[in-house]
Amino acid sequence: MGLHGHRFDDMKEDQYRILPHQYLDLGWAIMDPEGTDPTTQVMVNYAYELVDKNRRLEDQLKAQEATLKRYRQVIDEQRVCLNLPRIYEELPHEFRP
């Protein structure tokens, strides 16, 4: 069963069936524009490129967050060696009700 089987009956033949959709098990998925006009094929290919670019940007962002976390740990360790207080440490606090 393809992606058509995962959709509701009234959405199987709508005009947006080939655009990217997010599925819980597949993530972002785009259906092949079988038997459509060239404009629709170009639109689907462009949407595919946008989704792919978004995935790559999310991966870069996660890598950058990990790098910043590692830098903060190194800076805090160096400050402790110099007998200075940590600056990136989370302070304990109580949340307001």
N, CA and C atoms as an extended XYZ file, in Angstrom:
291
Properties=species:S:1:pos:R:3:atomname:S:1:resname:S:1:resid:I:1 pbc="F F F"
N         0.854       -1.175        0.000 N   MET     1
C         0.000        0.000        0.000 CA  MET     1
C         0.899        1.237        0.000 C   MET     1
N         0.660        2.125       -0.935 N   GLY     2
C         1.451        3.339       -1.035 CA  GLY     2
C         0.931        4.418       -0.103 C   GLY     2
N         1.384        5.624       -0.370 N   LEU     3
C         0.959        6.741        0.465 CA  LEU     3
C        -0.518        7.058        0.287 C   LEU     3
N        -1.100        6.685       -0.862 N   HIS     4
C        -2.532        6.915       -1.059 CA  HIS     4
C        -3.356        6.174       -0.007 C   HIS     4
N        -2.892        5.008        0.409 N   GLY     5
C        -3.644        4.220        1.378 CA  GLY     5
C        -3.658        4.831        2.764 C   GLY     5
N        -2.719        5.721        3.033 N   HIS     6
C        -2.657        6.352        4.353 CA  HIS     6
C        -3.565        7.571        4.462 C   HIS     6
N        -4.157        7.995        3.380 N   ARG     7
C        -4.966        9.212        3.389 CA  ARG     7
C        -6.453        8.893        3.555 C   ARG     7
N        -7.189        9.910        3.921 N   PHE     8
C        -8.636        9.756        3.985 CA  PHE     8
C        -9.193        9.659        2.573 C   PHE     8
N       -10.366        9.050        2.449 N   ASP     9
C       -10.958        8.830        1.126 CA  ASP     9
C       -11.205       10.125        0.355 C   ASP     9
N       -11.638       11.170        1.041 N   ASP    10
C       -11.940       12.405        0.326 CA  ASP    10
C       -10.687       13.179       -0.069 C   ASP    10
N        -9.520       12.790        0.457 N   MET    11
C        -8.282       13.484        0.129 CA  MET    11
C        -7.466       12.757       -0.929 C   MET    11
N        -7.897       11.577       -1.323 N   LYS    12
C        -7.094       10.785       -2.253 CA  LYS    12
C        -6.944       11.441       -3.615 C   LYS    12
N        -7.934       12.150       -4.068 N   GLU    13
C        -7.890       12.721       -5.401 CA  GLU    13
C        -7.934       14.242       -5.405 C   GLU    13
N        -7.579       14.891       -4.310 N   ASP    14
C        -7.615       16.349       -4.309 CA  ASP    14
C        -6.375       16.899       -5.024 C   ASP    14
N        -6.371       18.202       -5.265 N   GLN    15
C        -5.297       18.809       -6.042 CA  GLN    15
C        -3.985       18.891       -5.268 C   GLN    15
N        -4.013       18.737       -3.949 N   TYR    16
C        -2.806       18.862       -3.139 CA  TYR    16
C        -2.230       17.511       -2.727 C   TYR    16
N        -2.674       16.427       -3.317 N   ARG    17
C        -2.260       15.099       -2.876 CA  ARG    17
C        -0.778       14.848       -3.111 C   ARG    17
N        -0.140       15.586       -4.022 N   ILE    18
C         1.251       15.326       -4.326 CA  ILE    18
C         2.201       16.249       -3.567 C   ILE    18
N         1.681       17.187       -2.813 N   LEU    19
C         2.543       18.079       -2.048 CA  LEU    19
C         3.075       17.353       -0.807 C   LEU    19
N         4.146       17.872       -0.202 N   PRO    20
C         4.716       17.186        0.953 CA  PRO    20
C         3.752       17.135        2.137 C   PRO    20
N         3.716       15.994        2.772 N   HIS    21
C         2.913       15.790        3.967 CA  HIS    21
C         3.790       15.126        5.011 C   HIS    21
N         3.507       15.408        6.262 N   GLN    22
C         4.281       14.796        7.334 CA  GLN    22
C         3.497       13.626        7.911 C   GLN    22
N         4.138       12.463        7.906 N   TYR    23
C         3.556       11.250        8.446 CA  TYR    23
C         4.340       10.850        9.673 C   TYR    23
N         3.661       10.237       10.645 N   LEU    24
C         4.338        9.841       11.866 CA  LEU    24
C         5.409        8.794       11.612 C   LEU    24
N         5.134        7.843       10.741 N   ASP    25
C         6.093        6.766       10.506 CA  ASP    25
C         7.121        7.094        9.430 C   ASP    25
N         6.791        7.969        8.476 N   LEU    26
C         7.686        8.266        7.363 CA  LEU    26
C         8.403        9.599        7.490 C   LEU    26
N         7.933       10.469        8.338 N   GLY    27
C         8.457       11.831        8.348 CA  GLY    27
C         7.831       12.584        7.187 C   GLY    27
N         8.609       13.428        6.536 N   TRP    28
C         8.099       14.161        5.381 CA  TRP    28
C         8.148       13.267        4.166 C   TRP    28
N         7.062       13.189        3.434 N   ALA    29
C         6.990       12.350        2.245 CA  ALA    29
C         6.311       13.125        1.123 C   ALA    29
N         6.798       12.881       -0.081 N   ILE    30
C         6.229       13.498       -1.270 CA  ILE    30
C         5.892       12.379       -2.240 C   ILE    30
N         4.704       12.430       -2.795 N   MET    31
C         4.285       11.412       -3.734 CA  MET    31
C         4.791       11.758       -5.134 C   MET    31
N         5.029       10.748       -5.942 N   ASP    32
C         5.432       10.978       -7.325 CA  ASP    32
C         4.260       11.535       -8.121 C   ASP    32
N         4.511       12.558       -8.921 N   PRO    33
C         3.426       13.126       -9.729 CA  PRO    33
C         3.213       12.312      -10.998 C   PRO    33
N         2.628       11.165      -10.854 N   GLU    34
C         2.427       10.275      -11.994 CA  GLU    34
C         1.357       10.823      -12.928 C   GLU    34
N         1.702       10.956      -14.195 N   GLY    35
C         0.725       11.367      -15.200 CA  GLY    35
C         0.189       12.770      -15.032 C   GLY    35
N         0.982       13.672      -14.516 N   THR    36
C         0.528       15.057      -14.348 CA  THR    36
C         1.216       15.946      -15.379 C   THR    36
N         0.786       17.182      -15.445 N   ASP    37
C         1.368       18.119      -16.397 CA  ASP    37
C         2.758       18.559      -15.933 C   ASP    37
N         3.568       19.120      -16.824 N   PRO    38
C         4.940       19.513      -16.468 CA  PRO    38
C         5.012       20.555      -15.349 C   PRO    38
N         4.038       21.451      -15.276 N   THR    39
C         4.048       22.461      -14.219 CA  THR    39
C         3.937       21.805      -12.854 C   THR    39
N         3.080       20.823      -12.726 N   THR    40
C         2.927       20.115      -11.459 CA  THR    40
C         4.182       19.337      -11.121 C   THR    40
N         4.816       18.737      -12.114 N   GLN    41
C         6.053       18.003      -11.861 CA  GLN    41
C         7.153       18.921      -11.359 C   GLN    41
N         7.263       20.104      -11.968 N   VAL    42
C         8.263       21.080      -11.509 CA  VAL    42
C         7.944       21.535      -10.097 C   VAL    42
N         6.670       21.757       -9.808 N   MET    43
C         6.268       22.186       -8.468 CA  MET    43
C         6.620       21.127       -7.425 C   MET    43
N         6.388       19.863       -7.744 N   VAL    44
C         6.699       18.789       -6.811 CA  VAL    44
C         8.205       18.662       -6.616 C   VAL    44
N         8.971       18.768       -7.699 N   ASN    45
C        10.426       18.700       -7.577 CA  ASN    45
C        10.967       19.858       -6.741 C   ASN    45
N        10.384       21.037       -6.918 N   TYR    46
C        10.791       22.194       -6.116 CA  TYR    46
C        10.445       21.979       -4.643 C   TYR    46
N         9.268       21.457       -4.376 N   ALA    47
C         8.882       21.176       -2.991 CA  ALA    47
C         9.797       20.133       -2.384 C   ALA    47
N        10.185       19.133       -3.164 N   TYR    48
C        11.111       18.112       -2.678 CA  TYR    48
C        12.452       18.741       -2.299 C   TYR    48
N        12.945       19.642       -3.134 N   GLU    49
C        14.211       20.316       -2.836 CA  GLU    49
C        14.096       21.159       -1.572 C   GLU    49
N        12.956       21.826       -1.383 N   LEU    50
C        12.760       22.632       -0.172 CA  LEU    50
C        12.742       21.761        1.080 C   LEU    50
N        12.071       20.617        1.016 N   VAL    51
C        12.018       19.714        2.165 CA  VAL    51
C        13.411       19.176        2.456 C   VAL    51
N        14.156       18.822        1.407 N   ASP    52
C        15.509       18.311        1.589 CA  ASP    52
C        16.416       19.379        2.194 C   ASP    52
N        16.283       20.601        1.725 N   LYS    53
C        17.089       21.702        2.268 CA  LYS    53
C        16.733       21.954        3.733 C   LYS    53
N        15.454       21.855        4.063 N   ASN    54
C        15.017       22.030        5.441 CA  ASN    54
C        15.626       20.959        6.343 C   ASN    54
N        15.666       19.713        5.868 N   ARG    55
C        16.286       18.635        6.649 CA  ARG    55
C        17.764       18.919        6.893 C   ARG    55
N        18.458       19.357        5.842 N   ARG    56
C        19.885       19.647        6.009 CA  ARG    56
C        20.114       20.799        6.979 C   ARG    56
N        19.263       21.826        6.917 N   LEU    57
C        19.395       22.950        7.844 CA  LEU    57
C        19.126       22.520        9.283 C   LEU    57
N        18.152       21.631        9.488 N   GLU    58
C        17.888       21.124       10.827 CA  GLU    58
C        19.085       20.333       11.358 C   GLU    58
N        19.714       19.543       10.500 N   ASP    59
C        20.910       18.801       10.909 CA  ASP    59
C        22.046       19.747       11.272 C   ASP    59
N        22.225       20.804       10.484 N   GLN    60
C        23.259       21.778       10.797 CA  GLN    60
C        22.976       22.485       12.121 C   GLN    60
N        21.726       22.799       12.367 N   LEU    61
C        21.356       23.459       13.605 CA  LEU    61
C        21.626       22.563       14.812 C   LEU    61
N        21.294       21.278       14.700 N   LYS    62
C        21.574       20.345       15.796 CA  LYS    62
C        23.067       20.223       16.046 C   LYS    62
N        23.854       20.191       14.976 N   ALA    63
C        25.308       20.114       15.133 CA  ALA    63
C        25.846       21.383       15.783 C   ALA    63
N        25.311       22.519       15.409 N   GLN    64
C        25.750       23.781       16.000 CA  GLN    64
C        25.389       23.848       17.486 C   GLN    64
N        24.202       23.375       17.845 N   GLU    65
C        23.810       23.360       19.254 CA  GLU    65
C        24.733       22.471       20.071 C   GLU    65
N        25.108       21.312       19.522 N   ALA    66
C        26.020       20.416       20.229 CA  ALA    66
C        27.390       21.064       20.389 C   ALA    66
N        27.859       21.770       19.361 N   THR    67
C        29.149       22.445       19.430 CA  THR    67
C        29.127       23.549       20.477 C   THR    67
N        28.060       24.339       20.498 N   LEU    68
C        27.957       25.407       21.498 CA  LEU    68
C        27.910       24.850       22.917 C   LEU    68
N        27.224       23.751       23.097 N   LYS    69
C        27.159       23.126       24.417 CA  LYS    69
C        28.551       22.669       24.855 C   LYS    69
N        29.282       22.068       23.913 N   ARG    70
C        30.635       21.624       24.225 CA  ARG    70
C        31.540       22.816       24.545 C   ARG    70
N        31.445       23.912       23.790 N   TYR    71
C        32.237       25.114       24.062 CA  TYR    71
C        31.924       25.682       25.436 C   TYR    71
N        30.665       25.706       25.788 N   ARG    72
C        30.281       26.232       27.109 CA  ARG    72
C        30.852       25.380       28.226 C   ARG    72
N        30.870       24.063       28.041 N   GLN    73
C        31.450       23.194       29.054 CA  GLN    73
C        32.948       23.454       29.196 C   GLN    73
N        33.652       23.615       28.086 N   VAL    74
C        35.092       23.874       28.127 CA  VAL    74
C        35.371       25.211       28.797 C   VAL    74
N        34.584       26.227       28.465 N   ILE    75
C        34.783       27.546       29.079 CA  ILE    75
C        34.544       27.478       30.580 C   ILE    75
N        33.485       26.786       30.994 N   ASP    76
C        33.225       26.656       32.433 CA  ASP    76
C        34.343       25.895       33.136 C   ASP    76
N        34.877       24.848       32.511 N   GLU    77
C        35.971       24.108       33.124 CA  GLU    77
C        37.220       24.976       33.253 C   GLU    77
N        37.489       25.783       32.250 N   GLN    78
C        38.645       26.681       32.322 CA  GLN    78
C        38.451       27.737       33.405 C   GLN    78
N        37.250       28.238       33.563 N   ARG    79
C        36.991       29.236       34.610 CA  ARG    79
C        37.146       28.622       35.995 C   ARG    79
N        36.754       27.361       36.161 N   VAL    80
C        36.924       26.698       37.448 CA  VAL    80
C        38.410       26.540       37.757 C   VAL    80
N        39.212       26.226       36.749 N   CYS    81
C        40.666       26.106       36.941 CA  CYS    81
C        41.285       27.437       37.345 C   CYS    81
N        40.698       28.532       36.913 N   LEU    82
C        41.198       29.871       37.270 CA  LEU    82
C        40.530       30.431       38.523 C   LEU    82
N        39.783       29.575       39.228 N   ASN    83
C        39.064       29.979       40.455 CA  ASN    83
C        38.051       31.091       40.177 C   ASN    83
N        37.403       31.013       39.042 N   LEU    84
C        36.339       31.941       38.688 CA  LEU    84
C        35.022       31.169       38.656 C   LEU    84
N        33.920       31.853       38.874 N   PRO    85
C        32.632       31.135       38.832 CA  PRO    85
C        32.264       30.728       37.412 C   PRO    85
N        31.499       29.675       37.348 N   ARG    86
C        30.991       29.233       36.044 CA  ARG    86
C        29.987       30.257       35.531 C   ARG    86
N        29.968       30.460       34.214 N   ILE    87
C        29.028       31.439       33.657 CA  ILE    87
C        27.920       30.780       32.836 C   ILE    87
N        28.093       29.525       32.437 N   TYR    88
C        27.069       28.859       31.636 CA  TYR    88
C        26.330       27.790       32.416 C   TYR    88
N        26.585       27.691       33.684 N   GLU    89
C        25.927       26.686       34.508 CA  GLU    89
C        24.495       27.127       34.803 C   GLU    89
N        23.575       26.194       34.744 N   GLU    90
C        22.190       26.519       35.095 CA  GLU    90
C        22.067       26.627       36.598 C   GLU    90
N        21.527       27.722       37.038 N   LEU    91
C        21.343       27.924       38.467 CA  LEU    91
C        20.068       27.224       38.922 C   LEU    91
N        20.111       26.626       40.098 N   PRO    92
C        18.880       25.997       40.578 CA  PRO    92
C        17.834       27.056       40.915 C   PRO    92
N        16.641       26.818       40.496 N   HIS    93
C        15.544       27.749       40.785 CA  HIS    93
C        14.243       26.974       40.837 C   HIS    93
N        13.295       27.559       41.522 N   GLU    94
C        11.989       26.960       41.620 CA  GLU    94
C        11.041       27.658       40.650 C   GLU    94
N        10.239       26.876       39.992 N   PHE    95
C         9.274       27.440       39.064 CA  PHE    95
C         8.082       27.989       39.817 C   PHE    95
N         7.547       29.067       39.291 N   ARG    96
C         6.360       29.654       39.908 CA  ARG    96
C         5.142       28.822       39.553 C   ARG    96
N         4.210       28.732       40.490 N   PRO    97
C         2.987       27.942       40.189 CA  PRO    97
C         2.091       28.623       39.176 C   PRO    97
